[in-house]
Amino acid sequence: MQQAAQDEQISPKAWYRAACDRAGFVCDARQLAAIDELEALWQQLMEFKVKRNQFLGRSLLSPDVPKGLYIWGGVGRGKTFLMDGFYHCLPYRRKRRIHFHNFMAEVHHEMKRLACEDDPLMALAEKIESSTRLLCLDEFHVDDIADAMILGRLLGALLERGVVLLTTSNYPPEGLYPNGLQRQNFLPAIALLKRELKVVHLDSDTDYRMLQMVRDPLFMRADEAGTDSHMQSLYQRLTAGMHAETDFIPVRNISIPVKQHSREVVWFDFKELCCGNHDQSDYLEIAHRYPTVFLSNIPQMSADNGAAARRFTWLIDVLYDNHVKLVASFEVGLPQLYGDGEHGSEAQRIASRLTEMQTRRYLELPHQSRGVSLTAVEVAR
């Protein structure tokens, strides 16, 4: 879908109408209101590009840069879906879409690299501006004092240099960093967001991500006909067809092969995730980055695969603690997962957690993606 949007240069409103015509897609009136705002921004950016080329041909003047958007609302309301659609509809080369966690990891990385500059933060702003006209930040939130102190100046410098911001968040601007240390020092950044971006509340009553998962079985037998096609269908619906082209993801200093991945959903085979040289920190980074994980071909746990079984225990504990949604296929039924009885209380805990992870109560829990160590993130280039 993203390639078609770019090739045909369709507008966000036309893109959303096409999505509404797809089988199984629910057209949402609240999303339509947000699409109107995205359509207006798209038109402004298209006109800005034409005017800027005309201005540069005649003088050193430049047209006014369009005002960006701050879209906020509850989990699963379609904010990321709408941002991705807008991003792929806009035929700009100087655009970037990145998860806010990853963006801040890059900021800290670059600040260290630019430490010799008179003002590393301004040097970073100039670097971003040189390559980016539109910056899309997904899941914007602030829970770290170091981020809070950096963001006000950085966002102000980017906006001053003509970078257009499109952000999504679970919180309104005034709800950012609510009980943080020295919050009064972050208040000017909140005022900046409200002044420089148009705030749009996507207040749909429906959690579409959870609704898709409640409708379908999440745990399946790997040997049953239709399991692969069912998992593929659910993956496509959760990602709206917008998946990355690479067949691996970077985690710390290694690359882990994947079957598919998108910004919020990743799909592994068991042998790639639990039979390699991985530890809890790898699984923690995955859990922080992806609200939903697909895992295929989970075998029965026994003494013959003890190391993989131990890693599987680490994985489930980390996914559970971070409220990550799991879609999985098993080579045996869940009651037979720990068939030899040698795993004791650990097996009982994991079996209990796997059972709970299929319930509506668990699926309605918000993804816990906070507390990731910025120094542990390897920045992908």
Number of C-alpha atoms within 10 A of each C-alpha: 15 16 11 12 20 16 12 10 15 17 22 28 21 15 21 18 13 10 17 14 11 10 7 10 12 11 14 14 11 16 19 16 14 20 22 13 19 25 18 16 20 21 16 14 22 15 13 17 15 11 15 16 12 14 14 12 10 8 8 8 11 13 15 10 18 21 18 24 23 23 29 22 19 18 22 19 23 21 23 22 16 20 22 19 23 25 24 24 26 20 17 16 10 13 17 15 19 15 18 19 24 17 16 16 20 19 21 17 16 17 18 11 12 16 12 9 12 9 11 16 21 17 17 20 21 15 13 16 21 12 14 20 21 22 22 26 23 24 21 21 22 20 15 13 16 11 16 22 15 16 19 19 16 17 17 17 19 22 20 14 16 16 26 25 21 23 26 28 23 21 21 19 22 13 12 21 20 13 9 14 14 12 15 9 13 22 17 14 23 18 13 16 22 16 11 18 19 15 19 17 21 22 13 17 12 15 14 17 18 19 14 14 19 15 9 12 13 19 22 22 19 19 13 11 9 12 17 15 10 15 23 15 12 19 24 15 16 20 18 16 13 19 18 13 9 12 12 17 17 15 20 16 12 13 11 17 17 18 15 19 23 19 18 15 20 24 23 21 18 20 15 16 22 22 17 13 12 18 14 14 17 20 22 21 18 22 26 20 22 21 21 21 20 25 22 24 18 20 19 18 23 17 11 9 12 13 16 22 22 16 20 20 18 20 24 21 19 21 25 21 14 20 22 26 26 22 22 23 25 20 17 19 15 17 9 13 19 22 14 12 13 12 16 10 10 13 18 13 14 20 19 11 17 17 14 14 22 18 12 13 9 17 20 17 14 15 21 17 19 14 10 16 12 16 12 14 18 16 18 11 4
